[in-house]
Amino acid sequence: MRVVIVGGGMAGLVLARGLIHRGVAPVVLERMPSTAVVEGPIMLPFQAYDALEEIGLLEPIRAAGRDVPPHRDGLPVAIGVGRRLVLDHLREGVDIRWEHEVTGLLRDGDRITGVRARGPEGEREIPAHIVVGADGTHSRVRELAGIEAELTVSDTAFVSFRSPARCEEAFLIEFTSDGRQLTLLDWPGGSAGGWQIERPEGGRDAALAPGVEAFKRAYLRLLPRAAAAVEPVTELTYREVTEVRCDTWWRPGLTLVGEALHAMNPEAGIGSGLGMADAQALAIAVGRHRDDPDRALAEYERWRRPAVAPYLAVGSQGVRVVRGGELRDEERWPPPA
Ligand SMILES: Cc1cc2nc3c(=O)[nH]c(=O)nc-3n(C[C@H](O)[C@H](O)[C@H](O)COP(=O)(O)OP(=O)(O)OC[C@H]3O[C@@H](n4cnc5c(N)ncnc54)[C@H](O)[C@@H]3O)c2cc1C
């Protein structure tokens, strides 16, 4: 079975490793160069653990990160760890064609039979029994396959920062009256945090206009235990997020995993876990039906759709702890004029 995975992010690479684990050697096409900078931490949630355990990476990744309590059966609810470190582990032994961007699909009637990719040596056709779009929120593969998706810009946006200073506690969180979060995650490279705000009308400019020092004061008024970590911060980033929902999971010869299939607002803190678990389910299905691509894809959908459905039904707002009432002025960012 020849599997071509488009996208070398966490979902695509976990799929690649899960297939290799089952004796199927896929090709990963990644448009970025191998040297692309990947900074900062991720909070790897427990939903990722089975997929990482199966390919022997849960322990090394956990050992290089920091447990986020509470623990159950000896495992933490999440792990604060460098994104780069996770990707480096996942890349080991995978045939990744760097700087290869997928620009088209090959077809035989209704069946997708491969991809067209542009790389350093020009454009080429790469045949496949299964093409997997693991190419993120704005998936080109999804679009080329004609799989309809509902894309929504979330009403929650993020003002975030990274700090070289560590935090004594693994994870700090404070909820504003409307249930949005201020968070701080400790990891071996320092700490990283942010404030989830109602997306302001003026976007980035409005969110960043008051400046870093004003932000730090307002953030620390609500989360004073973060003081030591926040003190050295000199830069903020603003980010809006697009959420994705797809009703169709596959077409003959092609399917999607991770954020190409369903992207939630990171407020939920589980995106990587859902993508890795998609990848594991698909690897299992392909391993069981390596002579029958469509049966593998149908089985993937049958197992995985009901597992993802509750998360999508509740949405990222499901993690909010809403106290109700009007937001107090100090809970608003940017501050009211
Ligand atoms: C601000 C932010 C914070 C987050 N924090 C967390 C967190 O703490 N915990 C958590 O679990 N999740 C978090 N997430 C979500 C998490 O990052 C993703 O779920 C995870 O990275 C898996 O994504 P993916 O592999 O599906 O897609 P991506 O990571 O987007 O990977 C897609 C890859 O496809 C490549 N690509 C795209 N188009 C093409 C093409 N045409 N040809 C070839 N390659 C292509 C891209 O270059 C990219 O490498 C966060 C997300 C954001 C935006």
The ligand as a Tripos MOL2 file, in Angstrom:
@<TRIPOS>MOLECULE
LIG
   53    58     1     0     0
SMALL
NO_CHARGES

@<TRIPOS>ATOM
      1 C1         -1.7850   29.3190   18.9800 C.3       1 LIG1
      2 C2         -2.0050   27.8210   19.0640 C.ar      1 LIG1
      3 C3         -1.7310   27.1600   20.2500 C.ar      1 LIG1
      4 C4         -1.9870   25.7950   20.3410 C.ar      1 LIG1
      5 N1         -1.7370   25.1710   21.5300 N.ar      1 LIG1
      6 C5         -2.0260   23.8670   21.6410 C.ar      1 LIG1
      7 C6         -1.7860   23.1890   22.8790 C.ar      1 LIG1
      8 O1         -1.2830   23.7620   23.8520 O.2       1 LIG1
      9 N2         -2.1180   21.8670   22.9480 N.ar      1 LIG1
     10 C7         -2.6600   21.2070   21.8720 C.ar      1 LIG1
     11 O2         -2.9520   20.0150   21.9810 O.2       1 LIG1
     12 N3         -2.8580   21.8040   20.6850 N.ar      1 LIG1
     13 C8         -2.5630   23.1140   20.5450 C.ar      1 LIG1
     14 N4         -2.7540   23.7230   19.3540 N.ar      1 LIG1
     15 C9         -3.2100   22.9080   18.2010 C.3       1 LIG1
     16 C10        -2.0300   22.1230   17.6350 C.3       1 LIG1
     17 O3         -0.9460   23.0060   17.3680 O.3       1 LIG1
     18 C11        -2.4330   21.3440   16.3650 C.3       1 LIG1
     19 O4         -3.5980   20.6160   16.6060 O.3       1 LIG1
     20 C12        -1.3210   20.3810   15.9910 C.3       1 LIG1
     21 O5         -0.1640   21.1010   15.6620 O.3       1 LIG1
     22 C13        -1.6900   19.4140   14.8580 C.3       1 LIG1
     23 O6         -1.8660   20.0970   13.7090 O.3       1 LIG1
     24 P1         -1.8350   19.3670   12.2900 P.3       1 LIG1
     25 O7         -0.6860   18.4320   12.1740 O.co2     1 LIG1
     26 O8         -3.2040   18.8570   11.9920 O.co2     1 LIG1
     27 O9         -1.6040   20.6360   11.3360 O.3       1 LIG1
     28 P2         -0.3520   21.6190   11.2740 P.3       1 LIG1
     29 O10         0.4520   21.6240   12.4990 O.co2     1 LIG1
     30 O11        -0.9050   22.9170   10.7880 O.co2     1 LIG1
     31 O12         0.5390   20.9630   10.1380 O.3       1 LIG1
     32 C14         0.2100   21.0560    8.7760 C.3       1 LIG1
     33 C15         1.4800   20.9480    7.9610 C.3       1 LIG1
     34 O13         1.1220   20.8610    6.5870 O.3       1 LIG1
     35 C16         2.0240   21.6370    5.8340 C.3       1 LIG1
     36 N5          1.3290   21.9870    4.5760 N.ar      1 LIG1
     37 C17         0.2510   22.7960    4.4240 C.ar      1 LIG1
     38 N6         -0.1340   22.8440    3.1360 N.ar      1 LIG1
     39 C18         0.7140   22.0420    2.4370 C.ar      1 LIG1
     40 C19         0.8230   21.6750    1.0670 C.ar      1 LIG1
     41 N7         -0.0300   22.1430    0.1290 N.pl3     1 LIG1
     42 N8          1.8190   20.8290    0.6900 N.ar      1 LIG1
     43 C20         2.6850   20.3360    1.6350 C.ar      1 LIG1
     44 N9          2.6300   20.6640    2.9480 N.ar      1 LIG1
     45 C21         1.6460   21.4900    3.3570 C.ar      1 LIG1
     46 C22         2.3240   22.8220    6.7280 C.3       1 LIG1
     47 O14         3.5380   23.4580    6.3800 O.3       1 LIG1
     48 C23         2.3840   22.1520    8.1000 C.3       1 LIG1
     49 O15         3.6920   21.7170    8.4420 O.3       1 LIG1
     50 C24        -2.4890   25.0760   19.2260 C.ar      1 LIG1
     51 C25        -2.7360   25.7400   18.0120 C.ar      1 LIG1
     52 C26        -2.5020   27.1100   17.9360 C.ar      1 LIG1
     53 C27        -2.8040   27.7950   16.6270 C.3       1 LIG1
@<TRIPOS>BOND
     1     1     2 1
     2     2     3 ar
     3     2    52 ar
     4     3     4 ar
     5     4     5 ar
     6     4    50 ar
     7     5     6 ar
     8     6     7 ar
     9     6    13 1
    10     7     8 2
    11     7     9 ar
    12     9    10 ar
    13    10    11 2
    14    10    12 ar
    15    12    13 ar
    16    13    14 ar
    17    14    15 1
    18    14    50 ar
    19    15    16 1
    20    16    17 1
    21    16    18 1
    22    18    19 1
    23    18    20 1
    24    20    21 1
    25    20    22 1
    26    22    23 1
    27    23    24 1
    28    24    25 2
    29    24    26 1
    30    24    27 1
    31    27    28 1
    32    28    29 2
    33    28    30 1
    34    28    31 1
    35    31    32 1
    36    32    33 1
    37    33    34 1
    38    33    48 1
    39    34    35 1
    40    35    36 1
    41    35    46 1
    42    36    37 ar
    43    36    45 ar
    44    37    38 ar
    45    38    39 ar
    46    39    40 ar
    47    39    45 ar
    48    40    41 1
    49    40    42 ar
    50    42    43 ar
    51    43    44 ar
    52    44    45 ar
    53    46    47 1
    54    46    48 1
    55    48    49 1
    56    50    51 ar
    57    51    52 ar
    58    52    53 1
@<TRIPOS>SUBSTRUCTURE
     1 LIG1         1 GROUP 0 **** ****
